[in-house]
Amino acid sequence: MKRSFAILTLSVFCHYAFAQEPVHVMNIDMNGQVKTISPEMYGIFFEDINFGADGGLYAELVKNRSFEFPNSLVGWTPFGLVSVEDEDPCFERNPHYVRITNDGRRLRAGIQNEGFRGIGLEAGKEYRLTAYARTVDGKPATLKAEFVASDGYNGDYGVYAQVEGREWHKITMNLTSPFTDCHGKLRIILESQGTIEMDHISLFPAQTWKGRENGLRKDLAQALADLRPGFFRFPGGCIIEGNSLDTRYEWKKSVGPVENRPLNENRWNHVFKHRAAPDYFQSTGMGFYEMFLLAEDMGAAPLPVISCGMACQFESTEVVPLDELGPYIQDAVDLIEFANGDVATTWGKVRAEMGHPEPFGLKYLAIGNEQWGPGYVERLEKFMKEIRKVHPEITLIGSSGPFPEDEHFKYLWPEMKRLGVDMVDEHYYMEPDWFFSNADRYDSYDRKGPKVFAGEFAAHDYTNDRGNSFLSALAEAAFMTGLERNADIVRLATYAPLLGHAEAWQWSPDLIWFNNLEVLKTANYYVQKMYSENRGNEVLEMTLDGKAVTGQEGLYATAARDSKTGETIIKIVNASDACKNVRIGIDGLKKRQGITSCRRIYMQSDDLNVMNTFGNETVTPQEEQVEASGKALDLSLEPYSFSIYRLTL
Ligand code: AHR
C-alpha cells in the first residue's frame, strides 16, 4: 500500500512537473533503418558457483553422497561403529562406501547427513531416499531413515527398509517430513545387529521440476524458466578451466549413470579466503546431459563452454603443450556429436541411452572462458581449424579476456578478427557509473568483424557492499538500452552469476538468491525479465536531438518492433533524480495511423540503495494501462525509473 501511494504521489508530481519542466522530444522513425534482434538475445549463464548446482539448482539434498570427498565423512556425522571402505566397490569411478556395524552392545549405529548448510524440509512433503546397500554376512538387516529438525526433534517418525544379501542392490524409501525446517538433517540407522555397507545415499524431493528423476529444484528452475531465456550458457565461467588442468570441467565425466560420475573439486571452494567453502565439490549429478535438457525445457539454445587447454589464468600458469592438444580438441568435436549426432554414433548413442534420442540442436560453442595472451590465441586457432573442418555449421565463440577495456582486451579483439571467430565474449563486472557511461559502447563498433556476446556482466555497487541494490539494476537497465540498440552486432547477452546460496556464497551480486526453502528475485532479475519478455525483433531508430539516447539528461532509451504482435516497444530509463517530461514522436506513420493503446511495465524506487530480501521483494515490475492516442506519446517519467511502453498503432 505504502509503495503504491508513493508512486501515485510521484506521478501527480510528474504531471504537475510537465507544465514547468522542459519537454525532451524523442523521435522514433518507423521507416528508418532497422536492425534485427536475435531471437536468442537475452539468455542466462549457469555456473556451479555459490552452491549453484550441488546445494542449489540440482535437487539432491545429501552432501557427499558417494563418500568421495578427500576427507570421506565430510557432511556426515557417524555414530556407533562406522568406517569408509573401498574393497569390491559398487561404482568403479566412485569406489568409496560406508560400513556401519551394530554390534548389539549399543542401541544403534548409523550416520547423519547435514545437507548443504542443512536440508530444506517442508511439512507434509514427500522425499525419496535411495541408496545401494549390501550386508556383510548375507543376513537380512533392518534400516531406519528419519528426518531430524535443527532443534533435534524428529516427531517420532521413521521409515524402515530391509537390506538383503551380499550383493549390492538399490533400496528406496519414501519419507514425508513431519515438520518444516531450513536446516533439517537426514539420519540413517542400522536397527538390527550386524554389518551393512552403503553407497550413493541420495535424497530428492519427490517433486522435482518437470518431475524428472535426478532432477532440479522446482522453485529455482521455475525462476529460470520465467526469465524466458533465449539461450543457456553453461557450465562456466572459471569452473571450466579449473584451478589446475586436472580439475577442469570434463564434460565426458559428467554424463552416463549418475552414480558413476567422478567427483571433482569445485574451483570456488577456497579461492576467496573470506568466503572459503572447503566442503564445496562437484558431484556433476547435474552434468552436461541435464544442462542440455534444462536448456531444451526452457526453450533456450544451449551454449556450452569448454576448456581450451589452459587452467584458470588467475590461479595457475598450467597449459597443455600445443602438440598435446589433440584430446582436448577431440572432446570438443565429441561434444557436438553428443548433442547433435545420430544415435548410431558413439556419443549420440550415449545421449540416446540417457533418454534423449533426438538431437539437442547445438549451434553455439565457446572455446575457453576468460583466457588471455598469445597462448590462448595459439590454442584457439588449433581448435577452430579442427572443429571447422568437421562442423562448419557451429558458431564458434572466442574470449576477449576478463575485463572490458584493458591490455588483454585490446590485444585479443584484433586477434579474434584475424582468426575469424564468429563471436567474441566480453565480460564486464564494473561499477554502476561505468554502465551508465557505456550505454553507447557499441554504437561505433566495427560492423564487419565478429559479433559480440556480452557473456558475463553485472554492476558492482561498492557503496552497497556489492549487493543487488536498485542502483545496480538501474545501471544495467540503462546499459542494456545500448545492447539492444546495437542488436545487429550484440547478438547475445547475459548477467552473471546466476545463483547464490544465501548461506554458502562466494560471489556477490547474483541474479537470484536462495536458501534451502526460499527463492529471492533481485531487482536485477526483474530487469533481465523485463528485457527478455519485451524484446521485439527489430530495432527502430530512436533519437533525442538527432542523437541516440545514451544518457543525455539522465535518459537512456531504445525502441523496437514486435512484428508478431505489431506492437512498438519503447524502453526508457530515467536515471536522474528529477521527473522527466518526454514527448515521443512517431515518424513515418500512415495518415490515419496513430496510437490506439499503450501498456506500461515499470520499476521505480526513490531509494537507490534498496534491495529485495527473502519474503520482501520491494522492487518488482508493475503494470498499468496508459492513456494515449494520436501520433505522439507524452510521458512523465519518475526519477530512478525503468519503463517499458508497449504501443499498439
Ligand atoms: O561469474 C563469476 C566468474 O566471473 C566467472 O566464473 C568468470 O568467468 C568471471 O571471472
Residues whose N, C-alpha, C, O or C-beta is under 5 A from the ligand:
A	BS01	AHR	G237 C238 I239 N369 E370 A496 P497
